[in-house]
Amino acid sequence: MTHGMERVERRLDCDVLIVGGGLVGSTLAVALDTIGCRTVLVESRDPSRLEQPSFDARVTALANGSQRILASLGLWRTLVRDAEPIRSIHVSERGRFGVVRIDAREEGVAALGYTVENRRLGEALWARLSTAKDFALLGRASLRSFERDGEGVRARIDDANGGVEVRARLMVAADGAESPVRAALGIGAREDRYAQQALIVNVTTDKPHDGVAYERFLPSGPLAMLPLPGGRVGVVWTLPSREAERVAALPDDAFRDALQEAFGYRLGRILKIGKRALHPLRRVRSDALGSGPVVLVGNAAVTLHPVAGQGFNLALRDVAALAELIAEARRSGDAFASIAARYRAWRAGDQRKVAWFTHGLVGLFGWSIPGVGAIRGLGLAAFDVLPGAKRSLAHHTMGIAGRLPRLARGLPLEGAGS
Ligand SMILES: Cc1cc2nc3c(=O)[nH]c(=O)nc-3n(C[C@H](O)[C@H](O)[C@H](O)COP(=O)(O)OP(=O)(O)OC[C@H]3O[C@@H](n4cnc5c(N)ncnc54)[C@H](O)[C@@H]3O)c2cc1C
C-alpha cells in the first residue's frame, strides 16, 4: 500500500475502495482514516484543483447532527472559521399570511445549523486527506470495470500512467447521481425530473442577515437566502428550467431587480452580485443500496431536490453509519460481505423518509391550482401554531431524528463502549 497522496501504479490491496471523491466520498475517506482502514479513493477529476462538481460555488446548509459528525472527524476546527450559524429559519409564501419561524433559542440550541460554502468544505477535506496514512489517492483516474469474488472486489482503474488493479474487501460507490457503478451492477434507479433548475449566486445586502435563513415559496418555486460569513447571503433560487436560463443570463442590474422583486426587502436592497451557476434538479432513488461487497452512498443512493437542504446531511448520516459498520467488521474480524445488508437495514428507512419529505415539500409548494394557494397559506399558519408539527420539522431539519451513528453523537468511531 502506498501512503499519503503519492501516485500509485499497477496493483493495490486495500480494505475499502471508494469510487468518487466529491463531498461524500472524500468525507468517508477521512472517516476511514480515523480508524486506520486501508483505503483507496478514485476520482476522475483533478482533486487538487477541487474540480469536482461538489466543490463549486454552492453553499451547503449543515444540520447540527452534520456539524457533530464533522467535529467528531476533527474537521470542524478548520471549518468553523468559514461557517455561519443559522439562528433562525423563516419560511414564507408570497401573497399568504402564513409564516413559519423556527428559532434556535426556542429549540434550546445555540444554532439550528451552519452554512458553509462547498469550496471551503472541499479545502478542509482535501487538506485533511493529505495527512492520511493508509490512504492512496488515484486522481484523474476512472473506474473502468470491476468484478466481485469471494474476497471482495477486483477493480480496474485507468489513469494517466495506464492501468491500476485494486483489490478491495468492500467497494463504496460515491460516484454521483448517474453512478456508473450502480449501472454496472444492474441496479435500476427511479428518476423524477422536476423541470426546474436551481440558480446559485452569492450576494451582499444593505441590512445584516442576523443569522436568519429565509425560505420563500413563490409560484415559480422556492427561493432560499442563506446567511454566510462576512455578511454575504447565499441564494438558491429554484425556477422552471427555461426561466432559470433566462434569469441567469440577465445583465447584473436586471438580475438584481428580478431577485429583489422575488424576495422583497426583508434584507433591504441587494447590492453586489456574484457569479451565477445553474443546477438542473431531479430526484433519483436507487432501487437497492448495493449488491454483495459493493454499497452506494450519497447521490449514487439518493439525489434530492435542494428545497429542504437535506442531500448532504442525509449522506453524512450514511457515511457515519457505514464507517461504524466497517469499524465493527474490522474489530470483530467479521466478513465485510455482511456490511452491505447491515447498512441497508440501518439506513433505508431514513433515506426513504427524507426523500418522501423533500419530494412532498416540492409537490406541496409546486401547485398552481386556484384555491390550493390558500390551503398552503393556512397550512403554513397552522404549522406555526402547532408546536408538535413544528418541533418535528425542526428536529428533522437539525438532523437529530432516528437512530444515530456514533459520529453523530459526537463520539469517535472507536473508543470506550464501542
Ligand atoms: C443547488 C443545490 C443545493 C444544495 N444544497 C444543499 C444543502 O444546503 N444541504 C445539503 O445537505 N445538501 C445540499 N445539496 C445536496 C448536495 O450537494 C449533495 O448531496 C452532494 O453534493 C452529493 O455529493 P456526492 O459526493 O454524493 O456526489 P457528487 O458531488 O456528484 O460526486 C461524485 C464524484 O464521483 C466522481 N466520479 C463519477 N464517476 C466516477 C468514476 N467512474 N471513477 C472515478 N470518479 C468518478 C465525479 O467526478 C464526482 O466528483 C444541494 C444540491 C444542489 C444541486
The ligand as an SDF file (V2000), in Angstrom:
LIG
                    3D

 53 58  0  0  0  0  0  0  0  0999 V2000
  -28.3720   23.5740   -5.8060 C   0  0  0  0  0  0  0  0  0  0  0  0
  -28.0780   22.5630   -4.7310 C   0  0  0  0  0  0  0  0  0  0  0  0
  -28.0440   22.9640   -3.3960 C   0  0  0  0  0  0  0  0  0  0  0  0
  -27.8080   22.0330   -2.3840 C   0  0  0  0  0  0  0  0  0  0  0  0
  -27.8460   22.4510   -1.0910 N   0  0  0  0  0  0  0  0  0  0  0  0
  -27.6940   21.5330   -0.0980 C   0  0  0  0  0  0  0  0  0  0  0  0
  -27.7800   21.9230    1.2870 C   0  0  0  0  0  0  0  0  0  0  0  0
  -27.9700   23.1020    1.6130 O   0  0  0  0  0  0  0  0  0  0  0  0
  -27.6210   20.9720    2.2470 N   0  0  0  0  0  0  0  0  0  0  0  0
  -27.4060   19.6550    1.9190 C   0  0  0  0  0  0  0  0  0  0  0  0
  -27.2920   18.8160    2.8330 O   0  0  0  0  0  0  0  0  0  0  0  0
  -27.3170   19.2540    0.6230 N   0  0  0  0  0  0  0  0  0  0  0  0
  -27.4470   20.1590   -0.3820 C   0  0  0  0  0  0  0  0  0  0  0  0
  -27.3630   19.7590   -1.6870 N   0  0  0  0  0  0  0  0  0  0  0  0
  -27.0470   18.3400   -1.9790 C   0  0  0  0  0  0  0  0  0  0  0  0
  -25.5340   18.0660   -2.0230 C   0  0  0  0  0  0  0  0  0  0  0  0
  -24.9190   18.9730   -2.8930 O   0  0  0  0  0  0  0  0  0  0  0  0
  -25.2820   16.6220   -2.4810 C   0  0  0  0  0  0  0  0  0  0  0  0
  -25.8520   15.7850   -1.5040 O   0  0  0  0  0  0  0  0  0  0  0  0
  -23.8140   16.2840   -2.5930 C   0  0  0  0  0  0  0  0  0  0  0  0
  -23.1740   17.1540   -3.4890 O   0  0  0  0  0  0  0  0  0  0  0  0
  -23.6370   14.8620   -3.0930 C   0  0  0  0  0  0  0  0  0  0  0  0
  -22.2670   14.5900   -3.2610 O   0  0  0  0  0  0  0  0  0  0  0  0
  -21.7400   13.2060   -3.8340 P   0  0  0  0  0  0  0  0  0  0  0  0
  -20.3000   13.1700   -3.4150 O   0  0  0  0  0  0  0  0  0  0  0  0
  -22.6450   12.0830   -3.4560 O   0  0  0  0  0  0  0  0  0  0  0  0
  -21.9010   13.3080   -5.4110 O   0  0  0  0  0  0  0  0  0  0  0  0
  -21.0870   14.1870   -6.4940 P   0  0  0  0  0  0  0  0  0  0  0  0
  -20.8360   15.5370   -5.9760 O   0  0  0  0  0  0  0  0  0  0  0  0
  -21.8290   14.0550   -7.7880 O   0  0  0  0  0  0  0  0  0  0  0  0
  -19.6760   13.4450   -6.6180 O   0  0  0  0  0  0  0  0  0  0  0  0
  -19.4720   12.2780   -7.3840 C   0  0  0  0  0  0  0  0  0  0  0  0
  -17.9960   12.2310   -7.7380 C   0  0  0  0  0  0  0  0  0  0  0  0
  -17.6960   10.9690   -8.3690 O   0  0  0  0  0  0  0  0  0  0  0  0
  -16.7850   11.1850   -9.4400 C   0  0  0  0  0  0  0  0  0  0  0  0
  -16.9490   10.0300  -10.3550 N   0  0  0  0  0  0  0  0  0  0  0  0
  -18.0650    9.6630  -11.0340 C   0  0  0  0  0  0  0  0  0  0  0  0
  -17.8320    8.5230  -11.7250 N   0  0  0  0  0  0  0  0  0  0  0  0
  -16.5560    8.1600  -11.4740 C   0  0  0  0  0  0  0  0  0  0  0  0
  -15.7250    7.0580  -11.9240 C   0  0  0  0  0  0  0  0  0  0  0  0
  -16.1780    6.1030  -12.7400 N   0  0  0  0  0  0  0  0  0  0  0  0
  -14.4440    6.9880  -11.4850 N   0  0  0  0  0  0  0  0  0  0  0  0
  -13.9610    7.9500  -10.6300 C   0  0  0  0  0  0  0  0  0  0  0  0
  -14.6970    9.0050  -10.1830 N   0  0  0  0  0  0  0  0  0  0  0  0
  -15.9800    9.1040  -10.6040 C   0  0  0  0  0  0  0  0  0  0  0  0
  -17.2120   12.5380  -10.0080 C   0  0  0  0  0  0  0  0  0  0  0  0
  -16.1630   13.1770  -10.7120 O   0  0  0  0  0  0  0  0  0  0  0  0
  -17.5930   13.3220   -8.7290 C   0  0  0  0  0  0  0  0  0  0  0  0
  -16.5140   14.0550   -8.1940 O   0  0  0  0  0  0  0  0  0  0  0  0
  -27.5950   20.6660   -2.7180 C   0  0  0  0  0  0  0  0  0  0  0  0
  -27.6040   20.2510   -4.0670 C   0  0  0  0  0  0  0  0  0  0  0  0
  -27.8570   21.1950   -5.0690 C   0  0  0  0  0  0  0  0  0  0  0  0
  -27.9130   20.7350   -6.5070 C   0  0  0  0  0  0  0  0  0  0  0  0
  1  2  1  0
  2  3  1  0
  2 52  2  0
  3  4  2  0
  4  5  1  0
  4 50  1  0
  5  6  2  0
  6  7  1  0
  6 13  1  0
  7  8  2  0
  7  9  1  0
  9 10  1  0
 10 11  2  0
 10 12  1  0
 12 13  2  0
 13 14  1  0
 14 15  1  0
 14 50  1  0
 15 16  1  0
 16 17  1  0
 16 18  1  0
 18 19  1  0
 18 20  1  0
 20 21  1  0
 20 22  1  0
 22 23  1  0
 23 24  1  0
 24 25  2  0
 24 26  1  0
 24 27  1  0
 27 28  1  0
 28 29  2  0
 28 30  1  0
 28 31  1  0
 31 32  1  0
 32 33  1  0
 33 34  1  0
 33 48  1  0
 34 35  1  0
 35 36  1  0
 35 46  1  0
 36 37  1  0
 36 45  1  0
 37 38  2  0
 38 39  1  0
 39 40  1  0
 39 45  2  0
 40 41  1  0
 40 42  2  0
 42 43  1  0
 43 44  2  0
 44 45  1  0
 46 47  1  0
 46 48  1  0
 48 49  1  0
 50 51  2  0
 51 52  1  0
 52 53  1  0
M  END
$$$$
